[in-house]
Amino acid sequence: MEIEETFIGDPTVFVPEMDLLLDRGDLAAIEEILTKKHLTEVEEDKTVAVKRIDLYIWQAILVRRLSGHAHKVVKAIVHERYNDFYRRIGRVETLKNCHSLEKELFYAYIQSEKLQSEVTYHRTLNHILTYIHLHIEASFTLNGLAEALSLTKPYISQLFKQETGQTIMSYVTGVKINRAKVLLHDTNLSILAISERLGYYDSSHFGRIFKKVTGLTPRMFRHQHSETSE
């Protein structure tokens, strides 16, 4: 009998396929496995207390995978996210919210791995990337970034465009919209709540930007992806 068939906790911890998918950064396939697991947990009436333990275990596994090879820029971001997830796991009260949080955990891991490929040997650019990812769930301005780094706005704008091929605001928008997609797909937060969480205090403005990037309104995106996951 395979160990995952007798393990009292989360059997996916022992599934080799998960390691392969994490190595490849295949978020879609990971979410498919998580969705099936979550349906089973609902059927088995898994308690929140037990699920919290599973989340703590997965959080430790994912952070450990990153810590061995991550650049110090990524480590700084992971440290902040680890503390945030640790607090949120302790506060979660329903199995449904546990499932949403678990998907967020894996999304954060995949994003951290992607960021690893963006980090450069340019110290100032790395400082910019760190600031952006630590403040992605906030109202973002170039003035705020320049002030935080004690640099001029023209300098950081020119440097970022020169090194990455895109403007800072274009990059920030992309990161925010990717985050919005996850929140729309994996949580029941209202569109207004999501827009405010990401620093868009006008949900209409958020909707226009989301549609410009994805071709869909936030509501259409949520509806489309809820149908494909059924």
C-alpha positions in Angstrom: 0.0 0.0 0.0 1.3 3.4 -1.0 2.2 5.8 1.9 -0.2 8.5 0.5 -3.1 6.0 0.9 -2.5 5.6 4.7 -1.2 9.0 5.7 -3.6 10.6 8.1 -3.0 14.2 6.9 -2.7 15.6 3.4 -1.8 12.8 1.0 -0.6 15.2 -1.7 2.5 15.9 0.4 3.8 12.5 -0.7 2.7 12.6 -4.4 5.8 12.9 -6.6 3.8 14.6 -9.3 3.4 17.7 -7.1 7.2 18.1 -7.0 7.4 17.8 -10.8 4.6 20.4 -11.2 6.3 22.8 -8.8 9.6 22.4 -10.6 7.8 23.3 -13.9 5.8 26.1 -12.4 2.6 24.5 -13.8 0.0 26.4 -11.7 -2.9 25.2 -13.8 -2.1 21.6 -13.2 -1.5 22.2 -9.5 -4.9 24.0 -9.2 -6.5 21.0 -10.8 -5.1 18.7 -8.2 -6.0 21.1 -5.4 -9.6 21.4 -6.6 -10.0 17.6 -6.7 -8.5 17.4 -3.2 -10.8 20.1 -1.9 -13.9 18.3 -3.2 -12.7 15.2 -1.3 -12.1 17.1 1.9 -15.6 18.6 1.7 -17.1 15.1 1.2 -15.1 13.8 4.1 -16.1 16.8 6.3 -12.5 17.6 7.1 -12.3 19.9 10.1 -10.7 23.4 9.9 -8.3 22.5 12.7 -6.9 19.6 10.7 -6.8 21.6 7.5 -4.9 24.3 9.3 -2.1 21.8 10.0 -2.0 20.8 6.4 -1.6 24.5 5.4 1.2 25.0 7.9 2.9 21.9 6.5 2.6 23.1 2.9 3.7 26.6 3.7 6.9 25.2 5.3 7.5 22.9 2.4 7.1 25.7 -0.2 9.3 28.2 1.7 11.9 25.5 2.2 12.0 24.8 -1.6 12.6 28.5 -2.2 15.1 29.3 0.6 17.8 27.0 -0.7 18.4 28.9 -4.0 16.5 32.1 -3.9 18.2 35.5 -4.4 18.2 37.7 -1.3 15.6 39.9 -3.0 13.2 37.0 -3.3 14.0 35.9 0.2 13.0 39.3 1.6 9.6 39.1 -0.2 9.1 35.4 0.8 9.8 36.3 4.4 7.1 39.0 4.4 4.6 36.7 2.7 5.4 33.8 5.1 4.6 35.9 8.1 1.4 37.1 6.4 0.2 33.6 5.5 1.2 32.3 8.9 -1.1 34.9 10.6 -3.9 34.2 8.1 -3.8 30.5 8.5 -4.2 30.9 12.3 -7.3 33.1 11.7 -9.1 31.1 9.0 -12.5 29.9 10.2 -14.1 27.9 7.4 -13.0 25.0 5.2 -13.9 27.0 2.1 -11.6 29.8 3.2 -8.9 27.2 3.9 -9.1 26.1 0.3 -8.9 29.6 -1.0 -5.8 30.2 1.1 -4.2 27.0 0.0 -4.5 28.1 -3.7 -3.0 31.5 -2.7 -0.1 29.7 -1.1 0.8 27.9 -4.3 0.2 30.9 -6.4 2.6 32.9 -4.2 5.2 30.2 -4.6 5.0 30.1 -8.4 5.2 33.9 -8.5 8.3 33.9 -6.3 9.9 31.5 -8.7 9.1 33.7 -11.6 10.5 36.7 -9.8 13.7 34.8 -9.3 14.2 34.8 -13.0 13.6 38.6 -13.1 16.2 39.5 -10.4 19.4 40.9 -11.8 22.8 41.9 -10.5 21.7 45.6 -10.6 21.2 46.5 -7.0 18.9 49.4 -7.6 16.7 47.4 -10.0 16.4 44.7 -7.4 15.4 47.3 -4.8 12.7 48.4 -7.2 11.4 44.9 -7.7 11.4 44.2 -3.9 9.4 47.4 -3.2 6.9 46.6 -5.9 6.2 43.1 -4.8 6.0 44.0 -1.1 3.5 46.8 -1.8 1.5 45.2 -4.6 -1.6 45.2 -2.4 -1.6 49.0 -2.0 -2.0 52.1 -3.9 1.2 52.4 -6.0 2.8 55.6 -7.3 6.1 56.4 -8.8 6.5 59.2 -6.4 6.1 56.8 -3.5 8.7 54.4 -5.0 11.2 57.2 -5.6 10.8 58.6 -2.1 11.1 55.1 -0.5 14.4 54.5 -2.4 15.7 58.1 -2.0 16.1 58.3 -5.8 14.6 60.6 -8.5 11.6 59.5 -10.5 13.2 60.1 -13.9 16.2 57.9 -12.8 14.2 54.9 -11.7 11.9 55.1 -14.7 14.7 55.2 -17.2 16.6 52.4 -15.4 13.7 50.1 -15.2 12.7 50.6 -18.9 16.3 50.1 -19.9 16.8 46.9 -18.0 13.4 45.3 -18.5 12.0 46.8 -21.7 8.8 48.0 -20.0 7.7 50.9 -17.8 7.4 50.5 -14.1 3.7 51.2 -14.2 3.2 48.7 -16.9 5.0 46.1 -14.8 3.0 47.0 -11.7 -0.3 46.8 -13.6 0.6 43.3 -14.8 1.5 42.0 -11.4 -1.7 43.6 -9.9 -3.9 42.1 -12.6 -2.4 38.6 -12.2 -3.1 38.9 -8.5 -6.6 40.0 -9.2 -7.2 36.9 -11.4 -6.2 34.7 -8.5 -8.5 36.5 -6.1 -11.4 36.4 -8.6 -10.9 32.7 -9.2 -10.0 31.4 -5.7 -12.0 33.6 -3.4 -15.6 34.9 -3.0 -14.4 38.5 -2.4 -16.5 41.1 -4.2 -15.0 42.9 -7.1 -15.1 46.1 -5.0 -13.2 44.4 -2.2 -10.6 43.1 -4.7 -10.1 46.4 -6.3 -9.7 48.1 -2.9 -7.3 45.3 -1.7 -5.1 46.0 -4.8 -5.1 49.7 -4.3 -7.8 50.6 -6.8 -10.2 52.7 -4.7 -12.4 53.2 -7.8 -13.8 49.8 -8.9 -14.8 51.2 -12.3 -11.2 52.2 -12.9 -10.0 48.8 -11.8 -12.6 47.2 -14.2 -11.4 49.2 -17.1 -7.7 48.3 -16.5 -8.6 44.6 -16.0 -10.5 44.5 -19.3 -7.7 46.4 -21.1 -5.2 43.7 -20.0 -7.3 40.6 -20.2 -10.1 41.4 -22.7 -12.7 40.6 -20.1 -14.4 42.5 -17.3 -13.7 41.1 -13.8 -17.2 39.8 -13.6 -16.9 38.0 -17.0 -13.5 36.5 -15.9 -15.0 35.2 -12.7 -18.0 33.7 -14.5 -15.9 32.1 -17.2 -13.5 30.5 -14.9 -16.2 29.3 -12.4 -17.7 27.4 -15.4 -14.5 25.8 -16.5 -13.7 24.6 -13.0 -17.1 22.9 -12.5 
